[in-house]
Amino acid sequence: MPKETPALVDEFANCVVAQQQAIARGDATTGNDLARRYVAAFKALRLRGDSGRDALAVLLSDSRSEVRVMAAAYLLRHCGASARSVLEVEAQGKGLTAFGAQEALKRWNEGSWSLDPA
C-alpha cells in the first residue's frame, strides 16, 4: 500500500535528521541508507506533482536546519525565492548543514542543479 503524503513528508524529514546523526557517529553505511530513503520519499512525493512538492514545502519552516536545507535543496525549482532564502540564510553558518546549503546554491547558480527536473 502506498504511503500517504504526510507520511512521506515525515519520512523525508526523519531520514534527513537520522542521516546527520549517523554521519556525526561516523556511520557512513547507515547515512547512505537513510539518504536513499529520503530520496525515495521525495520521488514518491514528486509523482504526486505539485501537490506533493507543496506538501514538502512545509519543511522550509521546520525547526531543524538540516531539514530546512534539504527540503530547500529539493524545492529550488518549485519554490524558487523561498527555497533560495532558506539556503542563503543557512549558508552563512558553519558545519555540514551550511556546506550543504552552499553547495545547493552553487549548483543552482551554475545551472547544474538537477534534483527535481521539470
Backbone bond lengths (Angstrom), bond angles and torsions (degrees), N, CA, C in turn:
res aa  C-N    CA-C-N  psi(-1)  N-CA   C-N-CA  omega(-1)  CA-C   N-CA-C  phi
1 M - - - 1.456 - - 1.539 108.87 -
2 P 1.329 117.60 127.13 1.468 120.13 -179.76 1.528 111.52 -64.34
3 K 1.315 114.77 148.37 1.461 120.38 178.57 1.515 110.19 -73.31
4 E 1.310 115.77 146.81 1.457 121.76 174.74 1.520 109.10 -72.25
5 T 1.307 116.70 158.44 1.463 121.99 -178.03 1.526 112.90 -55.29
6 P 1.348 119.83 -49.48 1.476 118.44 179.76 1.527 113.12 -59.93
7 A 1.326 117.17 -34.22 1.469 120.35 178.54 1.528 110.49 -67.52
8 L 1.320 117.38 -35.68 1.470 120.54 177.46 1.521 111.39 -68.41
9 V 1.322 116.89 -38.87 1.474 120.54 177.04 1.522 109.42 -63.91
10 D 1.325 117.02 -43.03 1.472 120.83 177.38 1.529 110.88 -63.58
11 E 1.321 116.79 -41.76 1.467 121.33 178.64 1.531 110.07 -59.95
12 F 1.316 116.52 -45.33 1.460 121.50 178.76 1.529 109.71 -57.11
13 A 1.329 116.37 -54.80 1.468 120.98 -176.53 1.525 111.74 -62.73
14 N 1.313 117.40 -46.73 1.465 120.62 -177.27 1.523 112.11 -64.73
15 C 1.318 116.91 -36.85 1.464 119.90 179.23 1.522 111.71 -71.66
16 V 1.331 117.12 -34.39 1.470 119.89 175.98 1.525 109.81 -62.05
17 V 1.325 116.83 -47.49 1.466 121.15 -179.63 1.529 110.42 -63.94
18 A 1.311 116.71 -46.10 1.466 120.39 -179.18 1.528 110.96 -64.39
19 Q 1.338 117.75 -35.36 1.458 120.31 176.96 1.524 110.32 -62.98
20 Q 1.326 117.45 -44.42 1.464 120.53 178.73 1.528 110.65 -59.74
21 Q 1.322 116.98 -40.52 1.465 120.77 178.78 1.530 110.72 -65.82
22 A 1.328 117.00 -40.89 1.467 120.79 178.54 1.526 110.91 -63.75
23 I 1.316 116.22 -42.52 1.464 120.41 178.69 1.527 110.28 -62.61
24 A 1.323 116.61 -41.72 1.468 120.93 179.75 1.527 111.36 -61.67
25 R 1.333 116.65 -30.58 1.473 120.78 178.16 1.519 111.68 -85.57
26 G 1.325 117.41 -5.02 1.449 120.64 -177.90 1.516 113.55 81.51
27 D 1.322 117.17 20.12 1.463 122.69 -177.27 1.532 109.68 -100.33
28 A 1.327 115.71 80.75 1.469 121.17 -176.99 1.524 112.21 -66.20
29 T 1.315 117.99 -34.11 1.468 120.64 -178.78 1.522 110.71 -62.01
30 T 1.324 116.28 -48.79 1.460 119.80 177.69 1.520 110.44 -65.36
31 G 1.326 117.11 -40.41 1.463 120.74 178.08 1.516 112.18 -57.99
32 N 1.331 116.35 -42.95 1.467 120.61 178.46 1.527 111.71 -66.22
33 D 1.312 117.32 -39.81 1.466 120.86 177.24 1.526 110.58 -61.91
34 L 1.318 116.09 -42.66 1.459 120.18 179.73 1.530 111.22 -67.37
35 A 1.323 117.11 -36.24 1.470 120.15 176.30 1.527 109.87 -62.38
36 R 1.309 117.18 -42.64 1.469 119.76 177.72 1.527 110.90 -60.44
37 R 1.314 116.69 -35.94 1.471 120.30 -179.59 1.519 111.26 -69.87
38 Y 1.348 119.25 -42.50 1.464 116.97 179.94 1.515 111.93 -73.59
39 V 1.335 117.60 -29.50 1.471 119.76 173.79 1.530 109.28 -65.00
40 A 1.317 117.64 -42.67 1.473 121.19 178.29 1.528 110.89 -62.94
41 A 1.329 116.77 -39.39 1.468 119.92 177.77 1.523 109.85 -63.09
42 F 1.339 116.89 -42.78 1.458 119.25 178.29 1.526 110.88 -63.09
43 K 1.323 117.11 -43.93 1.466 119.80 -179.92 1.526 111.24 -60.51
44 A 1.325 116.45 -39.12 1.469 119.87 177.51 1.530 110.47 -66.20
45 L 1.323 117.66 -39.13 1.463 120.60 176.71 1.524 110.60 -66.17
46 R 1.317 116.83 -40.40 1.458 121.51 -179.89 1.526 111.24 -61.29
47 L 1.331 117.12 -34.00 1.463 120.65 177.53 1.526 111.67 -63.33
48 R 1.311 117.35 -20.19 1.464 121.81 177.31 1.533 111.35 -84.77
49 G 1.324 116.27 0.39 1.462 120.54 179.10 1.521 111.82 76.30
50 D 1.311 115.08 -152.89 1.459 119.51 -176.74 1.522 112.75 -63.46
51 S 1.317 118.27 -26.71 1.470 118.86 177.45 1.533 110.61 -65.48
52 G 1.323 117.62 -35.51 1.471 120.72 175.64 1.514 111.59 -68.51
53 R 1.335 116.54 -41.22 1.462 120.71 177.12 1.523 110.45 -65.05
54 D 1.335 116.46 -41.61 1.468 120.17 178.28 1.526 111.13 -61.50
55 A 1.325 116.29 -37.54 1.472 119.90 178.40 1.527 110.01 -63.86
56 L 1.329 117.28 -40.96 1.463 120.71 179.04 1.524 111.51 -68.48
57 A 1.321 116.97 -28.31 1.469 121.36 -177.03 1.521 112.83 -61.76
58 V 1.321 118.84 -20.42 1.474 119.14 176.26 1.523 110.57 -60.93
59 L 1.343 116.93 -23.66 1.461 120.15 -179.23 1.527 112.67 -74.49
60 L 1.317 118.18 -10.53 1.470 120.17 176.47 1.524 111.58 -64.48
61 S 1.322 116.53 -18.42 1.468 120.13 177.72 1.528 111.67 -115.01
62 D 1.319 117.77 18.63 1.460 122.07 177.52 1.530 110.07 -61.76
63 S 1.301 116.84 152.68 1.471 121.05 -179.09 1.532 112.62 -71.95
64 R 1.322 117.67 -16.57 1.465 121.87 -177.02 1.526 110.14 -98.78
65 S 1.321 115.72 121.32 1.465 119.80 -175.42 1.522 112.61 -60.68
66 E 1.321 118.48 -38.75 1.459 119.84 -178.85 1.533 111.51 -63.96
67 V 1.324 116.51 -33.39 1.468 120.95 177.78 1.529 109.87 -71.41
68 R 1.333 116.66 -44.75 1.475 120.02 177.90 1.521 110.95 -57.81
69 V 1.332 116.68 -46.47 1.465 121.07 -176.95 1.523 110.80 -64.85
70 M 1.315 118.03 -45.53 1.468 119.32 -178.07 1.523 110.37 -66.02
71 A 1.317 117.51 -42.56 1.468 119.58 177.29 1.525 110.18 -61.69
72 A 1.318 116.98 -44.07 1.469 120.72 -179.92 1.521 110.98 -62.47
73 A 1.316 116.97 -40.29 1.464 119.95 179.67 1.526 111.10 -60.83
74 Y 1.323 116.94 -40.23 1.461 120.72 179.61 1.524 112.75 -77.09
75 L 1.314 117.48 -21.83 1.468 120.87 -173.67 1.527 114.14 -105.29
76 L 1.318 118.08 12.46 1.467 119.80 -177.81 1.530 112.98 -54.98
77 R 1.307 117.99 -45.18 1.460 119.97 -178.89 1.524 111.29 -69.38
78 H 1.317 117.11 -40.06 1.463 121.53 -174.70 1.526 112.89 -79.15
79 C 1.318 117.21 -39.90 1.467 121.23 -173.83 1.523 113.72 -106.98
80 G 1.309 117.28 -2.91 1.452 122.79 174.34 1.507 116.68 40.78
81 A 1.322 115.67 -106.11 1.467 122.13 -171.79 1.521 112.62 -60.75
82 S 1.319 118.08 -41.10 1.476 118.77 -178.10 1.529 111.08 -69.18
83 A 1.326 117.65 -38.22 1.470 119.98 177.38 1.524 110.23 -67.51
84 R 1.318 117.21 -43.76 1.472 120.82 177.71 1.521 110.88 -59.70
85 S 1.313 116.51 -41.85 1.464 120.85 -179.63 1.526 110.97 -59.68
86 V 1.321 116.90 -45.23 1.466 121.01 177.56 1.524 109.66 -58.83
87 L 1.321 116.60 -48.37 1.461 120.65 -177.59 1.526 111.74 -64.98
88 E 1.319 117.63 -40.44 1.466 120.69 -179.66 1.525 111.60 -64.21
89 V 1.320 117.09 -40.73 1.468 120.65 178.06 1.524 110.04 -65.41
90 E 1.326 116.64 -49.91 1.468 120.41 -176.26 1.527 112.29 -68.78
91 A 1.329 117.65 -28.87 1.470 121.40 179.72 1.523 112.02 -65.14
92 Q 1.313 117.69 -18.17 1.461 121.65 179.73 1.525 112.66 -77.80
93 G 1.329 116.62 -12.75 1.463 120.12 -177.88 1.514 112.36 -83.36
94 K 1.320 114.62 -160.72 1.460 122.07 179.21 1.523 108.51 -126.37
95 G 1.302 115.82 161.23 1.452 120.51 175.52 1.516 113.33 96.27
96 L 1.326 114.45 -174.30 1.455 122.33 -173.97 1.528 112.64 -63.72
97 T 1.317 118.03 -39.22 1.462 120.63 -179.67 1.521 110.79 -65.53
98 A 1.315 116.91 -43.38 1.470 120.67 177.81 1.523 110.10 -63.36
99 F 1.312 116.93 -41.45 1.461 120.85 178.22 1.532 110.46 -61.01
100 G 1.314 116.70 -43.63 1.464 120.78 177.78 1.516 112.18 -59.98
101 A 1.335 116.11 -41.46 1.468 120.62 177.69 1.523 110.43 -64.39
102 Q 1.319 116.89 -43.06 1.465 121.06 179.21 1.529 111.11 -61.61
103 E 1.315 115.92 -43.90 1.469 120.23 -178.95 1.527 111.77 -66.69
104 A 1.323 117.18 -39.96 1.467 119.90 178.09 1.528 110.16 -62.22
105 L 1.329 117.11 -44.64 1.465 120.68 178.28 1.529 111.03 -63.93
106 K 1.317 116.59 -41.05 1.465 120.77 179.29 1.528 110.28 -59.97
107 R 1.324 117.01 -48.47 1.468 121.33 -179.45 1.528 110.83 -63.39
108 W 1.322 116.50 -40.18 1.474 120.83 178.62 1.531 109.78 -62.67
109 N 1.325 116.23 -48.25 1.466 120.98 -176.59 1.522 113.05 -66.47
110 E 1.335 117.33 -32.79 1.458 119.69 -179.92 1.525 112.45 -86.76
111 G 1.329 116.54 -4.63 1.466 120.72 177.05 1.513 115.03 83.64
112 S 1.329 118.20 13.85 1.458 120.11 -179.18 1.532 113.08 -104.34
113 W 1.321 117.61 3.19 1.467 122.47 178.16 1.520 108.72 -64.55
114 S 1.334 116.94 135.18 1.472 118.96 -178.26 1.529 113.54 -150.66
115 L 1.318 116.79 32.28 1.471 119.11 -178.29 1.518 113.31 -72.94
116 D 1.331 117.23 -26.99 1.470 121.39 -178.70 1.526 108.50 -144.43
117 P 1.335 116.40 76.15 1.465 119.13 -177.63 1.526 112.38 -61.04
118 A 1.312 115.36 152.29 1.468 120.56 -179.57 1.520 110.49 -66.86
